[in-house]
Amino acid sequence: MPTPPTTAPGASDTAGATGRRRWIALAVVLTAAFMDLVDATIVNIAVPSIQRDTGASFGAVQWITAGYALAFAVGLITGGRLGDIHGRRRLFLLGMGGFTVASALCGIAADPGMLIAARVLQGAMAALMVPQVLAIIHVTFPAHERGKVFGMFGAVIGLGAVCGPLIGALLTQWDILGLQWRPIFLINLPVGIAGIVLGRRFIAESRAPKALRLDLGGMVLAALALLMVLYPLTQGREMGWPAWGFVTMAASPLVFAVFVRYERAKARKDGSPLVELSLFKLRTFVAGAGVQLTFGALSGLFFLVWTLCMQLGLGWSPLRSGLTGVPFSVACSAAAGVSVQKLVPRFGRKVMQAGALIMLCGVLLYIAGATRYGTELTSWQMVPALLLMGGGMGLIVAPITDAALSEVPSEHSGSASGVFNTTSQLGMAFGLGLSSVAFFGVLDGAAGRDPRATVVDATVTSLWWVAGGLVVIFLLLFLMPGKARTDGEPRAAGESGVTGEPGVAGETGAGDGADRSAVPEREPASSSASSSAPLSSSEGGRRTTPDSERTLVH
């Protein structure tokens, strides 16, 4: 039964999560966040090995990655609300257990179909596990310590971005026990089991005093509408672009319209729709979500195509491919920290627009190098372009969340955060589907040519798509606030400033999702009974709650 905290508000955010115990709990949840990020990025580097071993088609390869991203995105908000309702520790452990089982199924998959199904299950379990991470951190540590803790969280996210491809490259290159690519998933088993054992002992249970209800109908409608676009886009090329695929994609907006009507009815009925539709009346939020969606799509397209190019087009080993990406990751992490702490407070949106232009210059430089050198392109020749692309990305991804949510009312701040993080994952899935046209379509039309040269040409074509997307992002950023907010200006509940320091001392709900930026800009808000939106406050299933209302279960 829920019991009130035994300590005074502000003295400790959890009774029983004190001293060494809470730091062990922090290590467990940060490990879970690291596992999720690594698994979202580790697969690309092993794609050629997976193809050789299982005979997977290029369409199957797309689903191996896109299935994870789509399941994660669709379940993210609901996973947060389930934690608010049934307990964050319970859902975290359930998600981690399911994630571990799904990883084992991925590792023993006998064919591409089983691997895709296991990856979808893995993404769904991540949607239960990951939203609880920031919530558990928030209720475990007092306000004066959260700045340091969220700094550690940001460091783990940055480390995961660098380590994911490298871990995948090493495990694939070493071919442990002749298992080829399978250890990239099997490595999660000991980590997951240890996390479950330690989590049961050291993580204190917590729930939202007034959690939003689930919106399973909205989740099903949203998933259906997205699949009606992604399935024919991904599979259409291999099926010869049948007419039913175009009909299905054309009908998707109708299902989205039904979803909107359903959400409005749900809001009137119990105030807990999956998505708080009023958010889309805010220009800055819509523009920010557009940037996030486009950036996710460009990331999904670029990283898959680039990995295939290095191994299939340039003939490199997985390890060399993974090491070649290090300058990109390092530049992205460094630029993210500088943008949030130094540049955005002074120059506002111009920093993000400069990031889009810098990244565009990197893409164009890469295109020039690939066009000139073809299959003879070297790692060192890539470095200048990768530094520009990584640095430009860092200038955008770190501050975009704070900018997009700057005009969101406090009662919807958590909901907006949830929608925003979900949008990123949806963009990733869409970008992977788009590779059917931008990359694999070029391969199909180049029969009889040198296969390696064809892969490089297809990569160049895909990069022109990336360049076009960056132009769109640059233009969307004109709709964002011109300058960063000052400390004296009002801020939505649960938000933090651009420096990444925590904003309010309220409870963090589980559902605001996983912010994969190099530096977390805000703390998610908590569950709200009266509001309606996805991840927190109104939508996500929580609202900002004073410390005196925080409810813990021991």
Secondary structure by P-SEA (a helix, b strand, c coil): ccccccccccccccccccaaaaaaaaaaaaaaaaaaaaaacccccaaaaaaaaccccaaaaaaaaaaaaaaaaaaaaaaaaaaaaccaaaaaaaaaaaaaaaaaaaaacccaaaaaaaaaaaaaaaaacccaaaaaaaaaccccaaaaaaaaaaaaaaaaaaaaaaaaaaaaaacccccccccccccaaaaaaaaaaaaaccbbbbbbcbbbbbcaaaaaaaaaaaaacaaaaaacccccccaaaaaaaaaaaaaaaaaaaaaaaaaaccccccccccccccaaaaaaaaaaaaaaaaaaaaaaaaaaaacccccccaaaaaaaaaaaaaaaaaaaaaaaccccccccaaaaaaaaaaaaaaaaaaaaaaaacccccccccaaaaaaaaaaaaaacccaaaaaaaccccccaaaaaaaaaaaaaaaaaaaaaaacccccaaaaaacccccaaaaaaaaaaaaaaaaaaaaaaaaaaacccccccccccccccccccccccccccccbbbccccccccccccccbbbbbcccccccccccccccccccccccccc
